[in-house]
């Protein structure tokens, strides 16, 4: 086990708390104007899938479990789960639907992801920070809306809703941040 400070904990990390392994679902650092900065962490216990919320001072030490972070390529999804292949050894692993969570919407065939593996079992998955998707539906621009820095709702090709600048129309390929579903930029290719 490796001790790390709470403020360095990120989504996908595996922590050991009270002898049990947890996968971090979200981690946020709060710095109130007065008082001690804290890290709020939502986790899922690996053994039974129970979700737990913890709050630590940002300087507190937490135990990070030893996991291997390896690059795997997404192959396909079926009734078993999501199939990934290690491009170096050609070993295949199956990630269950619960471990994948809401990130499955961003999976694209051939996409390289980082799988956290503990004793041969995939515990967490880290997608690329940005993916390129197409806008399939968006509202028309309202006259005068372009002057302000307002955004309009749009539907992406993977079914997720996001907000895009007014000059983006349906059919445009855009780069989206996988962490928070936010618009980054218009795709260059």
C-alpha positions as CSV (number, residue, x, y, z in Angstrom):
1,X,0.0,0.0,0.0
2,X,1.1,3.5,-0.8
3,X,0.1,6.5,1.3
4,X,-1.0,9.6,-0.6
5,X,-2.5,12.9,0.5
6,X,-6.3,13.2,0.1
7,X,-6.1,16.1,-2.3
8,X,-4.3,14.0,-4.9
9,X,-7.0,11.3,-5.1
10,X,-8.7,11.2,-8.5
11,X,-11.6,9.4,-10.2
12,X,-10.6,5.8,-10.9
13,X,-8.1,5.5,-8.1
14,X,-8.4,2.4,-5.8
15,X,-8.2,3.1,-2.1
16,X,-8.0,0.8,0.9
17,X,-10.2,2.1,3.8
18,X,-10.6,-0.1,6.9
19,X,-9.2,-3.1,5.1
20,X,-11.6,-2.9,2.1
21,X,-10.9,-1.8,-1.4
22,X,-12.9,1.1,-2.9
23,X,-12.9,2.6,-6.4
24,X,-13.2,6.4,-6.5
25,X,-16.2,7.6,-8.5
26,X,-15.8,11.3,-7.8
27,X,-13.2,13.4,-5.9
28,X,-13.6,17.1,-5.3
29,X,-11.4,19.5,-3.3
30,X,-13.2,22.2,-1.4
31,X,-11.4,25.3,-0.2
32,X,-13.8,27.3,2.0
33,X,-12.9,31.0,2.7
34,X,-12.6,30.1,6.4
35,X,-11.7,26.7,7.8
36,X,-9.7,23.7,6.6
37,X,-9.8,22.6,2.9
38,X,-11.4,19.2,2.5
39,X,-11.6,16.5,-0.2
40,X,-15.0,15.0,-0.7
41,X,-14.8,11.5,-2.2
42,X,-17.6,9.2,-3.4
43,X,-16.5,5.6,-3.7
44,X,-17.8,2.2,-4.5
45,X,-16.8,-0.8,-2.4
46,X,-15.4,-3.4,-4.8
47,X,-16.6,-6.5,-3.0
48,X,-20.3,-5.7,-2.9
49,X,-20.8,-2.5,-4.9
50,X,-22.0,-0.4,-1.9
51,X,-21.5,3.3,-2.5
52,X,-19.8,5.3,0.3
53,X,-19.0,9.0,0.8
54,X,-16.0,10.1,2.7
55,X,-14.6,13.5,3.6
56,X,-10.9,14.1,4.5
57,X,-8.8,17.1,5.2
58,X,-6.8,17.7,2.0
59,X,-3.5,17.0,3.9
60,X,-4.7,13.7,5.4
61,X,-2.9,10.5,4.3
62,X,-5.0,7.8,2.6
63,X,-4.0,4.3,1.5
64,X,-3.9,3.8,-2.2
65,X,-4.0,0.1,-3.1
66,X,-1.4,-1.4,-5.5
67,X,-3.1,-1.8,-8.8
68,X,-1.6,-2.1,-12.3
69,X,-2.7,0.6,-14.7
70,X,-2.4,-0.9,-18.1
71,X,-3.5,0.3,-21.6
72,X,-6.2,-1.8,-23.1
73,X,-8.1,-1.4,-26.3
74,X,-11.9,-1.6,-26.4
75,X,-13.1,-4.4,-28.6
76,X,-16.9,-4.9,-28.2
77,X,-19.8,-5.1,-25.8
78,X,-22.1,-8.1,-25.2
79,X,-24.2,-9.8,-22.5
80,X,-21.1,-10.5,-20.4
81,X,-19.9,-6.9,-20.4
82,X,-17.3,-4.8,-22.1
83,X,-14.4,-6.7,-23.7
84,X,-10.9,-5.1,-23.8
85,X,-7.6,-6.4,-25.1
86,X,-4.0,-5.7,-24.0
87,X,-2.3,-4.7,-27.3
88,X,1.1,-6.0,-26.1
89,X,0.1,-9.4,-24.8
90,X,-3.3,-9.9,-26.6
91,X,-4.8,-10.9,-23.2
92,X,-8.5,-10.1,-23.0
93,X,-10.5,-9.0,-20.0
94,X,-14.2,-8.3,-19.5
95,X,-15.3,-5.2,-17.5
96,X,-18.8,-5.6,-16.0
97,X,-21.5,-3.0,-16.6
98,X,-21.3,-1.7,-13.0
99,X,-17.5,-1.1,-13.1
100,X,-18.0,0.7,-16.5
101,X,-20.8,2.9,-15.1
102,X,-22.0,5.9,-17.1
103,X,-18.7,6.1,-19.0
104,X,-19.9,3.5,-21.5
105,X,-21.5,6.2,-23.6
106,X,-18.1,7.4,-24.6
107,X,-16.6,4.0,-25.6
108,X,-15.7,3.7,-29.3
109,X,-14.4,0.7,-31.0
110,X,-10.6,0.6,-30.9
111,X,-10.4,3.3,-28.2
112,X,-7.4,2.9,-25.8
113,X,-8.3,3.1,-22.2
114,X,-6.4,2.6,-18.9
115,X,-7.7,-0.3,-16.8
116,X,-6.8,-0.5,-13.2
117,X,-6.2,-4.2,-12.5
118,X,-5.8,-5.7,-9.0
119,X,-4.9,-9.4,-8.8
120,X,-6.2,-10.0,-12.4
121,X,-9.6,-8.3,-11.8
122,X,-10.4,-5.0,-13.6
123,X,-11.5,-2.5,-10.9
124,X,-11.7,0.8,-12.7
125,X,-11.5,2.3,-16.1
126,X,-10.1,5.6,-17.2
127,X,-11.2,6.9,-20.6
128,X,-9.2,9.4,-22.7
129,X,-9.7,12.9,-21.4
130,X,-11.3,14.0,-24.7
131,X,-13.4,12.3,-27.3
132,X,-14.6,13.6,-30.7
133,X,-18.3,13.2,-31.3
134,X,-20.9,14.6,-33.8
135,X,-23.7,16.9,-32.9
136,X,-27.0,15.2,-34.1
137,X,-29.5,17.8,-32.9
138,X,-29.3,21.4,-31.6
139,X,-31.5,24.4,-31.3
140,X,-31.3,27.2,-33.9
141,X,-29.5,30.4,-32.9
142,X,-31.6,33.1,-31.4
143,X,-30.9,36.5,-32.9
144,X,-28.6,38.5,-30.6
145,X,-27.5,35.5,-28.7
146,X,-24.1,35.4,-30.3
147,X,-23.0,38.6,-28.7
148,X,-23.0,37.1,-25.2
149,X,-21.0,34.0,-24.1
150,X,-24.2,32.0,-23.9
151,X,-24.4,28.3,-24.8
152,X,-27.3,26.3,-26.3
153,X,-28.3,22.6,-25.6
154,X,-27.2,20.0,-28.1
155,X,-27.5,16.2,-28.4
156,X,-24.4,14.2,-29.2
157,X,-24.2,11.1,-31.4
158,X,-23.8,9.0,-28.2
159,X,-27.1,10.2,-26.7
160,X,-25.6,12.6,-24.2
161,X,-26.8,16.2,-23.9
162,X,-24.3,19.0,-23.6
163,X,-24.0,22.8,-24.1
164,X,-22.3,24.2,-27.1
165,X,-21.6,27.7,-28.4
166,X,-24.3,29.3,-30.6
167,X,-22.2,29.0,-33.8
168,X,-22.2,25.1,-33.6
169,X,-24.8,23.4,-35.8
170,X,-26.1,19.8,-36.2
171,X,-23.6,17.7,-38.1
172,X,-20.5,19.4,-36.6
173,X,-17.9,17.3,-35.0
174,X,-16.8,18.5,-31.6
175,X,-14.4,17.6,-28.9
176,X,-16.0,16.7,-25.5
177,X,-14.4,16.3,-22.1
178,X,-15.3,12.8,-20.8
179,X,-15.0,13.9,-17.2
180,X,-17.9,16.3,-17.1
181,X,-19.6,16.1,-20.6
182,X,-18.5,19.6,-21.4
183,X,-17.7,21.1,-24.9
184,X,-14.0,21.8,-25.4
185,X,-13.7,22.9,-29.0
186,X,-14.7,22.2,-32.6
187,X,-12.9,19.0,-34.0
188,X,-10.0,19.8,-36.3
189,X,-10.4,16.7,-38.5
